[in-house]
């Protein structure tokens, strides 16, 4: 049980740091309530993002930005279908990845992701807001479905990994992706993200 809890913490946020923001602290609160999708077992963020995007990378979420170099487009602005990459937000080897579902405005997007609150759950249409000074998506806040408000923590963004133009329908694996057989086997067994 302890190993499962430790594994789930790999891409989770600390749920104790959330709270409501003052009304003037940024963009308007979510116009629609994000939902929590039912699933048969706890899910990590990396396998979820891999399965629901054209970005077929393996390994812990904090390694995805570097692994994408030369394999997938790496951008600093969101686009639908891209993978949002957070790293170093709770230590050097802690990261999180989420799939951009839609662009709401220049300062707000919606993402689908798993294990955000450390519970292995899948969160759909979850609002994310850019709180960076230069409107460059380098720092974000994430909506907390449990509190019904913007999280109080600000997370650093590495960037957005776009699906390769060579990806097939439904996110079929593109040539040149990270396909180490041992790593794939460990990921499928839930040993790594």
C-alpha positions as CSV (number, residue, x, y, z in Angstrom):
1,X,0.0,0.0,0.0
2,X,2.8,2.4,0.8
3,X,4.4,1.8,-2.6
4,X,1.1,2.6,-4.3
5,X,0.7,5.8,-2.3
6,X,4.3,6.8,-3.1
7,X,3.8,6.1,-6.8
8,X,0.6,8.2,-6.9
9,X,2.4,11.1,-5.3
10,X,4.7,11.4,-8.3
11,X,2.5,13.8,-10.2
12,X,0.2,15.0,-7.5
13,X,-0.2,18.4,-6.0
14,X,-0.4,19.1,-2.3
15,X,-4.1,19.3,-1.6
16,X,-3.6,21.3,1.6
17,X,-2.4,24.4,-0.2
18,X,-5.7,25.2,-2.0
19,X,-8.2,27.9,-1.3
20,X,-10.3,30.5,-3.0
21,X,-8.7,33.5,-4.6
22,X,-10.0,37.0,-4.1
23,X,-12.4,38.0,-6.9
24,X,-9.8,40.5,-8.3
25,X,-6.9,38.0,-8.4
26,X,-7.2,37.0,-12.0
27,X,-9.6,35.7,-14.6
28,X,-13.1,34.9,-13.7
29,X,-13.8,31.5,-12.1
30,X,-14.7,28.6,-14.2
31,X,-17.9,29.0,-16.1
32,X,-18.6,25.3,-16.0
33,X,-17.7,22.8,-13.3
34,X,-15.0,20.4,-14.3
35,X,-15.9,16.8,-13.8
36,X,-14.2,13.7,-12.3
37,X,-14.4,10.7,-14.6
38,X,-15.1,7.3,-13.2
39,X,-12.4,4.7,-13.8
40,X,-11.8,1.1,-12.6
41,X,-8.4,1.8,-10.9
42,X,-6.2,4.8,-9.9
43,X,-4.4,6.4,-12.9
44,X,-1.1,8.3,-13.1
45,X,-0.8,11.5,-15.1
46,X,1.8,10.3,-17.6
47,X,0.0,7.2,-18.8
48,X,-3.2,9.2,-19.1
49,X,-1.5,12.0,-21.1
50,X,0.2,9.4,-23.4
51,X,-3.1,7.6,-24.0
52,X,-5.1,10.8,-24.7
53,X,-2.7,12.8,-26.8
54,X,-0.4,12.2,-29.8
55,X,2.6,12.5,-27.5
56,X,3.9,9.0,-26.9
57,X,6.6,9.4,-24.3
58,X,7.3,7.1,-21.3
59,X,8.8,7.7,-17.9
60,X,8.1,10.1,-15.1
61,X,6.2,13.3,-15.9
62,X,9.2,15.5,-14.9
63,X,11.3,13.9,-17.7
64,X,8.9,14.5,-20.6
65,X,10.1,18.0,-21.6
66,X,13.7,16.8,-22.2
67,X,12.5,13.5,-23.8
68,X,10.4,15.4,-26.3
69,X,13.4,17.4,-27.7
70,X,13.8,16.4,-31.4
71,X,10.8,14.1,-31.3
72,X,7.8,16.4,-30.8
73,X,7.3,20.2,-31.2
74,X,8.0,22.0,-27.9
75,X,6.1,25.3,-27.6
76,X,5.6,28.0,-24.9
77,X,1.9,28.6,-25.7
78,X,-1.0,26.2,-25.4
79,X,-2.8,24.6,-28.3
80,X,-5.6,22.0,-28.3
81,X,-4.2,18.5,-28.0
82,X,-0.8,19.6,-26.7
83,X,0.6,18.3,-23.4
84,X,1.1,20.8,-20.6
85,X,4.3,20.0,-18.7
86,X,5.0,21.1,-15.1
87,X,8.3,20.2,-13.5
88,X,10.2,21.0,-10.4
89,X,7.1,22.4,-8.6
90,X,7.5,20.2,-5.6
91,X,11.2,19.3,-5.9
92,X,13.5,18.4,-8.7
93,X,12.0,15.0,-9.5
94,X,8.3,15.9,-9.3
95,X,6.3,16.8,-12.4
96,X,2.8,16.6,-13.9
97,X,1.5,16.4,-17.4
98,X,-2.0,17.2,-18.7
99,X,-3.7,17.3,-22.1
100,X,-5.0,20.6,-23.3
101,X,-8.7,20.1,-24.1
102,X,-9.6,23.7,-25.2
103,X,-8.5,27.3,-25.3
104,X,-10.9,29.5,-23.4
105,X,-9.1,32.8,-23.7
106,X,-5.5,34.2,-23.9
107,X,-5.2,33.5,-20.1
108,X,-7.3,30.4,-19.6
109,X,-7.3,26.8,-21.0
110,X,-9.1,23.6,-20.0
111,X,-7.2,20.4,-19.5
112,X,-7.9,16.7,-18.9
113,X,-5.5,15.0,-16.5
114,X,-5.1,12.3,-13.9
115,X,-3.9,12.1,-10.3
116,X,-3.8,15.9,-9.9
117,X,-5.0,15.7,-6.3
118,X,-3.0,12.6,-5.5
119,X,-6.1,10.4,-5.6
120,X,-5.5,8.6,-9.0
121,X,-8.7,10.2,-10.4
122,X,-9.2,11.5,-13.9
123,X,-10.3,15.2,-14.1
124,X,-11.9,16.4,-17.3
125,X,-12.3,20.0,-18.5
126,X,-10.3,21.3,-15.6
127,X,-9.6,25.1,-15.9
128,X,-6.0,26.3,-15.8
129,X,-5.2,30.0,-15.8
130,X,-2.0,31.8,-16.8
131,X,-0.8,34.0,-13.9
132,X,2.5,35.0,-15.4
133,X,3.4,38.7,-15.4
134,X,4.1,38.7,-19.2
135,X,1.2,36.5,-20.2
136,X,3.7,33.9,-21.4
137,X,2.2,30.7,-19.8
138,X,5.3,30.3,-17.6
139,X,3.3,30.2,-14.3
140,X,-0.2,28.9,-13.8
141,X,-2.9,28.1,-11.3
142,X,-5.3,25.1,-11.5
143,X,-8.9,24.9,-10.6
144,X,-9.6,22.7,-7.6
145,X,-12.8,20.6,-8.0
146,X,-12.8,19.8,-4.3
147,X,-12.8,23.4,-3.1
148,X,-14.7,24.9,-6.0
149,X,-12.0,27.6,-6.4
150,X,-8.6,28.4,-8.0
151,X,-5.7,26.7,-6.2
152,X,-3.6,29.1,-4.2
153,X,-0.3,27.6,-5.4
154,X,1.4,28.8,-8.5
155,X,3.1,26.2,-10.7
156,X,6.1,26.7,-13.1
157,X,5.4,25.6,-16.6
158,X,8.2,24.1,-18.8
159,X,6.0,24.4,-21.9
160,X,3.6,22.5,-24.1
161,X,4.6,19.4,-26.1
162,X,2.6,19.3,-29.4
163,X,1.6,16.1,-31.0
164,X,3.9,15.2,-33.9
165,X,2.5,15.8,-37.3
166,X,3.3,12.2,-38.0
167,X,1.0,10.9,-35.3
168,X,-1.8,8.8,-36.6
169,X,-5.5,9.0,-35.7
170,X,-6.2,8.5,-32.0
171,X,-2.7,9.3,-31.0
172,X,-1.0,6.4,-32.9
173,X,2.7,6.2,-32.1
174,X,4.8,8.5,-34.2
175,X,8.3,7.5,-35.4
176,X,11.1,8.5,-33.1
177,X,9.2,8.3,-29.9
178,X,10.5,7.0,-26.6
179,X,10.0,3.3,-26.9
180,X,12.4,1.6,-24.6
181,X,10.8,-1.9,-24.2
182,X,11.9,-2.2,-20.5
183,X,10.5,1.2,-19.7
184,X,7.2,0.4,-21.5
185,X,6.9,-2.8,-19.5
186,X,7.5,-1.0,-16.2
187,X,5.0,1.7,-17.1
188,X,2.3,-0.8,-18.0
189,X,2.9,-2.6,-14.6
190,X,2.5,0.8,-12.9
191,X,6.1,0.8,-11.6
192,X,6.8,4.2,-13.2
193,X,4.6,6.8,-14.8
